[in-house]
């Protein structure tokens, strides 16, 4: 099996009902309709690569290399080969009622090997999400989308709307690429921001107040933090309600701690 292509992280998963995954032939037929996308490598048409993925006693994954905006991404887990595993899901957003990921099969859009050092780069992730959204719209019915760095599963329409907005110049899609959880001490903490900056956001207990409002504030702060890397010094910002917030890197550098000033 071509483990360099398969055993990588940083991709986005498209979930289908059992038996509903597309095959390479169906992708080849629709790729011209996706826009800004072409097939740059089909390993089934390359004898050496195809042989490298066979004969190891396991069902090999079938993949295609897609070119989008000058970057290559692998679409891995195509039928009838091995599917991609669905990671642990901690958060759900706009997922259809009664949806069970345990009954689904997954394919994954993931940066190609030459982009392996840039899987947390916003330009790479933005192009990847745009590609995944175009695939999700064309490969009906995609039941849900999974973003592993945040343990997030979301409805396909919600994902596509957020990805399209970002690609078209909108803000970082915080509600699609990060999640927020209430901690045991009453604080509110992000999950997924560290994939981009190395730090999670933490609104300290005394500054949380109304949790739905705090989650919206946290999303706005994530939009500001994600494009700029880790916070290295104390900053003062104005919240949407006009109040002043103090942002401070934690002592271990793993969190951005937030208080109302």
N, C-alpha and C positions, 0 to 999 in steps of 0.2 A: 504494500500500500504506500502511496506517495505521502508520507507523514509530514514532509515539509509543507505540503499544500493543505493538509487536513488538521493537524494538531497545532492550531494557532488560535489566539484569542483576539477579541476586539471587533467581532463581526455582529451583524444584526440578523436575527432569525425570522423567517417567514413560516408560519404554522398552517398546515393543511389538515383536513380530516384524514383519518387513516386511509391509505390508498390513493390520496389525492395529490401527491407530489408530482410536479412536472418532470418530464424526462428531457434529455439534451436536445432531442429532435424538436420538441415543442418550443423550446427556448430559441433554437436557431430559426424557426419559422416566424416568430414574433419579434425578433430583436430589431428589425428594421422599423417597426412601428413604435419602439420605445423612445426614440429620439436621443441624440447625443450618446449613442451606445453602439458598439460593434463587438463581434467576437474576435478576440485576438489570438486565442489558442483553444483548439478542441483536442484534448488528449486522445480521444477515440480515433482521431484521424492521424495521430502520430504513433507509429508502431512502437518506437522505443519507450515512450511514456506509458502507453497502454500496457506493455509487457511489464513495466516496473511496478504497476499497481496490481498485478495478478500473481497467483501462485503462492501466496503466503498463508493459505489456509483460512483466510477471513474474507468476508464479503467486502469488496473494495468500494470506496465511495466514488461516485461519478461526478465530475466537475467540469466547468467551462471557465475560461478566463475571458472576462469582459473588459473592454476599454471604454472609459467614460471620462471626458474632460482631461485627456492626456494621462490618466491614471488607470492602472489595471487592478481589477478585483476578481476574486474567485467566487463563483456560485457553486457551492459544494453541497452534496447530499441529494443529488438528482436521482429520480427513479430510473431503473429498478435497483440501484446500488444501495449501500448502507446510508441510512439517514443520519442527520446530525442530532446529537443528544440535546434535550431541552434542560437548561440549568434550573437550579432552585429559584422559584419565583416568590418574592416577598411582597410585591406591590402590584396592584392591578388598576388600570385606568381605562374606562369605557370598553371593557371586555363584554361580549355578548352574554346575556343571562344563560346559566346552565353550561357555560363553556368549561371543558375539562382538558387541560393540556396533556393529561396522560393518554388520551385517545388520539392525539394528533401526531403527525410526522413533520419534521422540520428540514428546511434547506437554509443555508446560511450565505449571506453576502459578506465577504471578508476581504480586507486589503491584501493584494498580491504580495508575494515574498519580497519584492523590491521595496515595498512600503512597510515592511514589518517593524521598522523603527519609528513609524509615524502613525501607529494605530490610535494614538490619543491626540493627534494633531487636528485642530479644528478644520482646516481646509480639506484634509483627507476624509474626516468623518462627514463633513457636509456633502461632499460629492458622493460618498457611499450611501448616505441616507436618501439623497435624491435618486440614485439608481435603485435602491430598495423600494422606494415609493412608486417609481414607475413600474417596477416588476409587480408589486402588490396590486396596483390598479389593473394591470394586464392579465395577471394570473388569477382570475376569480375562480373559486372563492378562497382567498386567503382569510383564515378565520381570525388570526391575531398576529401581532408582531412582538418579539421579545428582544429587549436590550439588556444583556447580561450584566454590564458594569453597574447597573442600578437595581438588578433583580426585578426589572420592570416588564410587565406584560400589558399590552394595550390593544385596543381595537384598531383594525386596519385603517378605518376612515380617520380616526384621531391621529394616528401616526402619519398618514399621508398628508393631512392638512398641516401638521407641524413641520414636517420635512420640506414641503413645498414652500411654506412661508420663509423658512431659513434660507433655502436655496435662492429665493427671489429677493434676498436682502433684508429679511426680517431679523429679529433678535435670536440669540441662542435659544433653542427650544427646551427650556428648563423643565417643563412639565412632562416632556417625553423622555428626556435623557437623565433626569435625576428624580429621586423620590424623597419624601420627607416623613420622618417617623418621630413619634413622641417617645422620649426617653423616660426611664424610671424616676429620674429626679425632676421631671416636669419640663426639661428642655426640649427643643425641637432641633433635629439633626438631619442633614441631607445624606443621601446615599447615591453615589455616582459622580459627584463633582470631582472627587479625587482622581478619577480616571483621566481628567483633563489638567488638573492643577496640582495634584498630590495632596490636596487638603479637602476635608469636608467642612461644610458650614454648620455652625452650632449657635442657635439663638438661646441664650442662657435663660434659666427658669423664670427669673424675675422680670424678664423682658418679653415673654411669650404672649401673655394675655389671652385673647380669643384665638384658639388654635387655627380655625380656617383662615382668619386674617393673617396670622403669623406665617402660615404656609404660603400665602400669596406674596407676603413680604420676602420670604426666603427665596421664592422663585425669582423675584426681581433682583435680589442680591446675586443669585447664581448667574443670571444673565450678565451682570456686570463683572463678576469674578472670572468666569470661564475663559473669556478671550485674553486675559492678562497674566495667566500663570499664578504661582503661589503668592499670597500676601506676605510681605516681608517686614512691614512696619504698620503701626497704628494709623488708621484712617477714620475720618469722620464723614458720614454721608447723610443725606436727607431722605427719609422714608417717604413713600407716596402720600402718607397722611400729614406730611410736613414736620414730623418729629425728627430729632437728630439721633443718629445711631453711631455707636463707636465699634469699629471692627479692629480686632487685635489678633495676631497670630498666637497660637498656643505655645507654651514652652517647648513642647516636643515637635512643633512645626507641622503637626498633622491636622490641625483644625483652624478655622477662622472663627473666633468667638465674637459674638455680637451682643451688645447691650444697648438699651436706650439711654442716651446721655441725660 
